[in-house]
Every structure is written in structure tokens, then in C-alpha cells.
Amino acid sequence: MDELKDNVEHAIQQVEELLPAEAIERFRLILNSEDYLATLRSFSQPKPVVFRVNTLRSTIEEVLEEIESAGLVVSSIPWCPLGYKLESGTIRDLQALRCAKDGWIYIQAASSMAAAHAMQLKEGMSVLDMCAAPGSKTSQLAAALNNTGIMVANDRSKKRLYRLREILQWQNVINVEVLCGSGERLGKSHADCFDRVLVDVPCSGEGRFRLDRPIRIEKWNVQAIRRLAKLQEQLLIAALRCVKVGGKVVYSTCTFAPEENECVLDRVLTRHSIAAKVLPFPKELVPTSSRTSLTEWKGKKFVHDLSGAIRIVPDKNTTGFFVAVLEREH
């Protein structure tokens, strides 16, 4: 037991040495000791293979039958509808199956799926995915709508939109209009248009740090976080203007940085031109490794009640994420 503890401590120390010292200091402030260790372990451990069933192509029964016939073992994720984790076998084994090749399933982080599930869509709704490429959540939303209603997918990158269109076709999505441009502009051109808006913003990606893919770590710095926070604030304001009164906006990031999460929410809700509130996250969709949002950051208390937002700590099922559901009041 002592040897195992020593090995774990040594592994954590190695991760700490490879991350920027300022990032380590911030993680210690944001996370409790248990979550801090789990997070650092996640940066060096293999990512879990998680997928969702694409109901626009197949059914749960058909997918599970093929997977089990191939000798692979999967388990359902209770808080993630249509989400399954590969327990036995490799990602290559899964990708070799017909269900993967023909778009019956889509490999995607469970925490990423949580943001789309939080939209709580019903057939016939009007939906905007403001930062859509490469299309993981867009195709998930289209499946939740069962290819009904009105759906708009926007992204500022023309290059990334090629991949978005490929994924939509592969997943049998037929109800999406694709736009290319800054999401911020949609607050004027598409004001009061949608029942639901997803704004999965560009972020510093701390929840997806990987030691074997260090480019994201190498680009990390607090100045970049502050620049991103300004863009995220503009995108969330536009999203709240796009949604109808009584409609919902889901704001999500894959980072731990409070400047990109709670601070953005608090600043936007403080604006006199915005009337909205953070709703409690749907209980049945709360991940097992989720935590409540912060109430302050670096000695400054947040003005608004942000307790409905959740922070997802990396664990054996998923990666780090932040999700908040907002309702426009008037």
C-alpha cells in the first residue's frame, strides 16, 4: 500500500513539473485537494473511450448487438442519455465496426454531451449552435430534435465548416442551415429567433490538457485566458439576444479558469441590457464528478447566484468541463 501511494505521489510530482507553475498554483486555488489530484492524473492517463448512439441512423439495440457480437464490452453512463463507455477493447476495435463506420455511433467525451443534453430539446424547436464546428454537439442536437424544427449551426472558420458538413452528412442530419461568421453578430441579425441556443465557446482548454499532446499546455498563459474571456462575454451576450423570452441558453467551456466561467456569467448578468438568470442544472443529468460553481475568485465575491452551474472534474468517465443553463427573462 505504501509503495502504491509513493508511486501515485511520484506520478503527480512528474505532472506538476511538466505544467506551468502558474497553472499549478491556479489549479490549487480552484480545486480541492482530491479534485486537484484527480485532475492532474487525468492529464497523463489514457482518455476513456465514450460514444453516443446516433438515433438518426440506428437504435440502441442494434448498436449494442453489433458491439457485443464483436466481443467488446460497454457500460451505460447513468447521467448521460445514449452515452456508453468502452470497458473492454480498444478504440480501434470500435472504429473497425460497421456501427462506427456508418455513423450509428459518435465517439465524444461524456462531459461534452452533457452540454447538449442540458438544452432539453423537444421536436419542432428552433435551435442555434453558435460556435458549431467541428459538429459533435451540432449532430447531437439534431438527433435530439429528430431532424425536425429549425436549426442553425454557425462558426467563424470556413476551414472548420468543411468538417462540420462532413459530420452532419455522416450522421444523417438534414435539418441544419450552416452559417459562417462571428457569433457576436448574430445577436443583431437573429435577435429573438430561437427557443434554445448553445454557446460552447472557444476556451483555454485546461480540462483537456494531455501530456502526450503538449501543444495546448505550451500555449497556455493567463493573458490568453483574459483575451478569451472578453470574446466569451460577447458571445454569451449575443446568445441571450438570439433566444426568445423564456428560452434557454447553455453556456459551456472545457476549462477550469474562473475568468472564462463564473466571471463571464457574473459580468453578463450584471449588464442592464440583459435580463437572465442561471437555472439549476437538470438533476438527472448531473455528472457524478460534478461540483457546484465557485462563489468567489481571488477574494472577489460574485454578485449573482451562479449555484446552478456545474464544474465537471475529470474522472474515469470524462474530461473537465463547465456548463451553465441560463433563461432569458424579458
C-alpha positions in Angstrom: 0.0 0.0 0.0 2.8 2.4 0.9 4.6 1.6 -2.4 1.4 2.3 -4.3 1.0 5.6 -2.5 4.6 6.5 -3.3 4.1 5.7 -7.0 1.0 7.9 -7.2 2.8 10.8 -5.5 5.7 10.4 -7.8 3.4 10.4 -10.9 1.7 13.6 -9.6 5.0 15.3 -9.0 6.1 14.5 -12.6 2.9 16.1 -13.9 3.4 19.2 -11.7 7.0 19.6 -13.1 5.7 19.5 -16.7 2.9 22.1 -16.3 3.5 25.8 -16.0 4.0 26.8 -12.3 1.3 29.5 -12.6 -1.2 26.9 -13.9 -0.4 24.6 -10.9 -0.9 27.5 -8.5 -4.3 28.3 -10.0 -5.5 24.7 -10.0 -4.7 24.5 -6.3 -6.9 27.6 -5.7 -9.8 26.3 -7.9 -9.9 22.7 -6.9 -10.0 20.9 -3.5 -7.1 18.5 -2.8 -9.0 15.4 -4.0 -10.1 17.0 -7.3 -6.7 18.5 -7.8 -5.1 15.0 -7.7 -7.8 13.6 -10.0 -7.3 16.4 -12.5 -3.5 16.1 -12.7 -3.8 12.3 -13.0 -6.2 12.8 -15.9 -3.6 14.7 -17.9 -1.3 11.6 -18.1 -3.9 8.8 -18.1 -5.5 7.4 -21.2 -8.8 9.0 -22.1 -11.8 6.9 -21.7 -13.5 5.8 -24.9 -17.0 7.1 -24.8 -19.6 7.2 -27.5 -23.2 8.1 -28.1 -25.8 6.2 -30.1 -26.9 8.2 -33.2 -30.7 7.7 -33.3 -30.8 9.3 -36.8 -29.0 6.2 -38.1 -29.8 3.3 -35.8 -31.1 2.2 -32.4 -29.6 1.4 -29.1 -30.5 -2.3 -29.5 -28.8 -2.5 -33.0 -25.7 -0.8 -31.8 -25.2 -2.9 -28.7 -25.9 -6.1 -30.6 -23.1 -5.4 -33.0 -20.7 -4.3 -30.3 -21.4 -7.4 -28.1 -21.2 -9.7 -31.1 -17.6 -8.4 -31.7 -16.7 -9.3 -28.2 -16.4 -5.8 -26.9 -17.9 -4.8 -23.5 -19.6 -1.4 -22.9 -21.4 0.1 -20.0 -24.0 2.9 -20.0 -23.3 6.2 -18.3 -26.3 6.9 -16.0 -26.2 10.7 -16.3 -25.5 10.7 -20.0 -28.5 9.6 -22.1 -27.4 7.4 -25.1 -23.8 7.5 -23.7 -21.7 4.4 -23.4 -18.2 3.7 -22.2 -15.9 1.1 -23.7 -14.9 -1.2 -20.8 -13.1 -3.9 -22.8 -11.5 -3.5 -26.2 -9.7 -0.6 -27.9 -10.9 2.5 -29.8 -9.5 0.9 -33.0 -11.6 -2.2 -32.3 -14.7 0.0 -32.0 -13.8 2.1 -35.1 -13.5 -1.1 -37.2 -17.2 -2.0 -36.7 -19.9 -1.1 -39.1 -21.8 0.9 -36.5 -18.8 3.3 -36.3 -18.1 3.5 -40.0 -21.7 4.1 -40.9 -22.4 6.8 -38.3 -24.5 4.7 -36.0 -22.4 6.0 -33.1 -20.2 9.0 -32.5 -17.2 9.0 -30.2 -17.4 12.0 -27.9 -16.5 13.0 -24.4 -19.3 12.5 -21.9 -18.9 15.9 -20.5 -19.2 17.4 -23.9 -22.5 15.5 -24.4 -23.8 17.0 -21.1 -23.9 20.5 -22.6 -26.2 19.4 -25.4 -28.4 17.3 -23.1 -28.8 20.3 -20.8 -30.6 22.0 -23.7 -33.6 19.7 -23.0 -34.8 19.8 -26.6 -38.2 18.8 -27.9 -39.1 18.1 -31.5 -40.0 21.1 -33.5 -37.9 23.6 -31.5 -35.8 26.3 -33.1 -32.2 25.9 -32.1 -28.9 27.8 -32.7 -25.4 26.3 -32.2 -23.4 29.5 -32.1 -19.8 28.0 -32.2 -20.6 24.8 -34.0 -17.5 23.3 -35.7 -16.4 20.6 -35.9 -20.0 19.4 -35.3 -20.0 17.0 -32.4 -22.7 18.8 -30.5 -24.5 20.0 -33.6 -25.2 16.5 -34.7 -26.2 15.5 -31.2 -28.7 18.4 -31.1 -30.1 17.5 -34.5 -30.6 13.9 -33.3 -32.4 15.2 -30.2 -34.7 17.2 -32.5 -35.1 14.0 -34.6 -34.4 16.2 -37.7 -37.4 18.4 -37.0 -37.7 22.1 -36.2 -35.3 24.8 -37.3 -31.6 24.5 -36.6 -28.8 26.9 -37.4 -25.1 26.0 -37.0 -22.6 28.9 -37.1 -18.9 29.0 -37.0 -16.3 31.7 -37.9 -13.9 29.3 -39.5 -14.5 28.4 -43.2 -11.9 25.6 -42.9 -13.7 24.0 -39.9 -17.1 24.2 -41.6 -15.9 21.7 -44.2 -15.5 19.2 -41.4 -18.9 20.2 -39.9 -20.7 19.5 -43.1 -18.9 16.1 -43.4 -20.0 15.1 -39.9 -23.6 16.3 -40.4 -23.9 14.2 -43.6 -22.2 11.2 -42.0 -24.7 11.4 -39.1 -27.7 11.8 -41.4 -28.5 15.3 -40.3 -30.8 17.1 -42.7 -32.4 20.0 -40.8 -29.4 22.3 -40.3 -28.6 25.6 -42.0 -24.9 26.3 -41.8 -23.6 29.9 -41.5 -20.1 31.2 -41.5 -19.2 34.3 -39.5 -18.6 35.7 -36.0 -21.1 34.5 -33.4 -21.2 38.0 -31.9 -23.1 39.4 -35.0 -26.0 37.0 -34.6 -27.3 39.0 -31.6 -28.5 41.6 -34.2 -29.2 39.5 -37.3 -31.1 36.7 -35.4 -32.5 38.5 -32.3 -35.4 36.8 -30.6 -35.4 33.9 -33.0 -34.6 30.7 -31.1 -36.1 28.5 -28.4 -32.6 27.3 -27.4 -29.1 28.5 -28.0 -25.9 26.6 -27.3 -22.8 28.7 -27.0 -19.9 26.3 -26.5 -17.2 29.0 -26.6 -13.6 28.8 -27.6 -11.6 28.5 -24.4 -8.2 27.7 -22.9 -9.0 24.0 -22.8 -7.5 23.2 -19.4 -9.9 20.3 -18.9 -8.4 18.6 -21.9 -4.7 19.0 -21.1 -2.7 16.0 -22.2 1.0 15.4 -21.5 1.3 13.4 -24.7 -0.1 16.3 -26.7 1.6 19.3 -25.1 0.7 22.0 -27.7 -2.3 23.1 -25.6 -0.2 23.3 -22.5 2.6 25.2 -24.3 0.2 27.8 -25.5 -1.4 28.3 -22.0 -1.0 31.7 -20.3 -3.1 34.0 -18.2 -3.1 36.7 -20.8 -4.7 34.3 -23.3 -7.4 33.4 -20.7 -8.2 37.1 -20.3 -8.4 37.7 -24.1 -10.7 34.6 -24.4 -12.9 35.8 -21.6 -13.7 39.1 -23.5 -14.7 37.1 -26.5 -16.7 34.6 -24.4 -18.6 37.5 -22.8 -19.5 39.0 -26.2 -20.7 35.5 -27.4 -22.9 34.9 -24.4 -24.5 38.4 -24.7 -25.3 37.6 -28.4 -26.7 34.2 -27.4 -29.1 35.8 -24.9 -30.2 38.3 -27.5 -30.8 35.5 -30.0 -33.0 33.4 -27.7 -36.7 34.2 -27.2 -38.0 35.5 -23.9 -38.4 32.4 -21.7 -36.0 30.5 -23.9 -32.8 28.9 -22.6 -29.1 29.4 -23.4 -26.5 26.8 -22.5 -23.0 28.2 -21.9 -20.1 25.7 -21.8 -16.3 25.5 -21.8 -13.8 22.8 -21.3 -11.6 24.8 -18.9 -11.3 25.3 -15.2 -10.4 29.1 -15.4 -13.0 31.1 -13.4 -12.3 34.1 -15.7 -13.8 32.0 -18.5 -16.6 30.5 -16.5 -18.2 32.2 -13.4 -16.7 35.6 -14.1 -18.2 35.6 -17.6 -21.6 34.7 -16.3 -21.5 37.3 -13.5 -20.4 40.1 -15.8 -23.0 39.3 -18.4 -25.8 39.1 -15.8 -24.8 42.4 -14.4 -25.4 44.2 -17.7 -28.6 46.3 -17.6 -29.4 45.3 -21.1 -29.5 41.6 -20.3 -32.3 40.1 -18.2 -31.5 36.5 -17.4 -30.8 34.0 -14.6 -28.8 30.8 -14.1 -31.2 27.8 -13.7 -30.4 24.7 -11.6 -28.8 22.1 -13.8 -31.2 19.3 -14.5 -30.8 16.8 -11.7 -31.0 13.6 -13.8 -28.2 14.9 -16.0 -25.7 15.9 -13.3 -22.4 14.0 -13.8 -21.1 12.0 -10.8 -17.9 14.1 -10.7 -19.6 17.5 -10.9 -19.1 20.2 -8.4 -21.0 23.4 -7.7 -19.7 26.6 -9.2 -17.4 28.9 -7.3 -18.9 31.7 -5.2 -15.8 34.0 -5.5 -12.5 34.2 -7.2 -9.3 35.7 -5.7 -11.2 37.5 -2.9 -14.0 38.9 -5.1 -17.5 37.5 -4.5 -19.8 37.1 -7.4 -22.9 39.3 -7.5 -25.3 36.8 -8.9 -26.5 33.4 -7.9 -24.5 31.0 -10.1 -25.1 27.9 -8.0 -27.0 26.2 -10.8 -23.9 26.0 -12.9 -21.7 22.9 -12.7 -18.0 22.2 -12.9 -17.1 18.6 -14.1 -13.9 17.3 -12.6 -12.0 14.7 -14.8 -12.6 11.1 -13.7 -12.7 7.6 -15.2 -15.6 8.6 -17.5 -14.9 12.0 -18.8 -12.8 15.2 -19.0 -13.1 18.6 -17.3 -16.0 20.9 -18.3 -18.1 23.8 -17.1 -21.8 24.1 -18.0 -24.5 26.6 -17.1 -28.1 26.9 -18.2 -29.5 30.4 -18.4 -33.1 31.5 -19.0 -33.9 34.9 -20.7 -36.4 36.7 -18.5 -37.5 39.6 -20.7 
